[in-house]
């Protein structure tokens, strides 16, 4: 009887052992299969493919300059102008049966590197179609065109001197100043630019001169929480669909010497700069160049230097 019991125990142990081994084998096969499946998947893409970016504006009655050709860089890297700038491109502009070849200026700060035409006596003409052609070092061709708007003039230019209100809450002690200009055919929106020309010096522009320094205009709501990414920009931009513009006080960020410019932009210029006002990423659908992303636009302009007097020392 004891022998039968011992055989039963050994048989039961064998069954348990076989069950454990089968489970082990199945688990091993399952793990091996998963590893094979994972190994057969495509590796995640890690190589960044750069694109060419063009930023080129022609301003009527100004030289051909400040034309930039860059390569985009991955978000994982710190942006470097010197690495992004494309130096060895073949850049030409054609108009009225003529062709000019642009040269590269890569001296000084990399942020100012650009292509330009060295004969600065040659100016951009109004109501003229210009064709841009770029051949990159790797043989890629980029093309675009723009038709420059006509010239226009001030009707009511800004005054030479503007006095900032002492009451910075209600702005009640100084009347609002408006500027006006002639309309330009085909222009839907005008771009108004207010730029501080010297954020440091103030007294040297007075008569008699002094050593007084310039300073920012601080409003009650100017705290660190409400400061936008444009807080330190020296230029303020606005778009307006008519030919009169009120110089409201909040367009000024500093006192002292300023330049007020009104642009009449072509459609390429307008739609590109409007997206910059929104602070959004560049939209390739708004590009006006073929073979890259970016803009080739033009504008005519009027401008006037003004001096903004402090409301207090």
Secondary structure, 3 states (H helix, E strand, C coil): CHHHHHHHHHHHHHHHHHHHHHHHHHHHHHHHHHHHHHHHCCCCCCCCCCCEEEEEEEECCCCCCCEEEEECCCCCCCCCHHHHECCCCEEEEEECCEEEECEEECCCCHHHCEEECCCCCCCCCCCCEEEEEEECCCCCEEEEEEECCCCCCEEECCCCEEECCCCCCCCCCCCCEEEEECCCCCCCCEEEEEEECCCCECHHHCCCCCCCECCECCCCCCCCCCCCCCCCCCEEEEEECCCEEEECHHHCCECEEEEEEEEEECHHHHHHHHHHHCCCCCCHHHCCCECCEEEEEEEEEEEEEEEEECCCC
